[in-house]
Each structure stands twice: as C-alpha cells, then as structure tokens.
Amino acid sequence: MPNRLRARFLTATLVLMACGPTHHSTTPPATVVFTNDSADLAEVYAVRSSGGAIRIGTVEAGRTAQLRVPATALGGDGTVTFSARIFARPRITPTSGPVPLREGESVAVRLPADLRMLSVLPVRQP
C-alpha cells in the first residue's frame, strides 16, 4: 500500500507542477545587432562575468543579424563580454570588453574584416 500511495502522490505533484502558473517576464530580452564584415562565418557568444559562455547565434560573412541574449547570459554585475569564433580560423577569437547590458536593451556589435576585435556601440531606441 505505501508504494501505491507514493506513486499517486508523485503523479499528483507532477500534474500540479505542469499545470501551475507560468511566470513570463514582460521585459523584452536584451538583443545584439551583430554585423560580420569579415569573409568568414562567425559563431557569436555572450560571456558572463563569471566566465561561462553561451552561444547566441551564427552570422554569415558580410551579413547582419539580430541575436537574442538570454537573461542567463547577463551577469549579476550587469555586464557581458561578446566573443566570436571564426570557423575558417579557429585560433582567432576576437572579443569585446565588458559591456553593460540589461534586459530590454540593445547594442550593435561589429566584427571588422581584419578580425582584430569586436566593437560595440549602443543602439538608438525609437
């Protein structure tokens, strides 16, 4: 009998967890308008101040893409560093310095053709 009761309790708990209220933030996520001026494909990462890197997207050569930065990538200190991995040159990983960024904000990041560093500018909000 105890096993049957335990199974019912676990089932009820799982059902309640699945049907419980969902908590959605009304604040839009932080975004990056990434411009790849290089001749190579770039994989873009957001690096937390703690050092953990989160892949936020891939941008083709000569293209611009808007990438979403998840809230988990924004460090507790409100800064994030951007990094790009160049597929044709795996040893080259240009980075930006620490950038202040919060949910709902946007920055423009540019990878130049010389692959030296990522430049960051704020995006004007309408």
Number of C-alpha atoms within 10 A of each C-alpha: 5 7 8 9 10 11 11 12 12 12 12 12 12 12 11 11 11 10 9 9 8 8 6 6 8 7 10 12 17 19 21 25 19 24 22 25 19 18 16 18 20 25 17 23 22 26 22 21 17 11 11 12 17 17 17 18 17 18 19 16 16 15 13 16 14 16 18 15 25 15 13 11 23 22 20 11 12 15 17 26 22 25 24 25 20 20 13 11 12 8 9 14 18 18 21 19 14 15 16 15 21 20 16 13 18 22 19 18 21 21 24 17 14 10 20 12 19 22 17 19 12 15 14 9 6 3
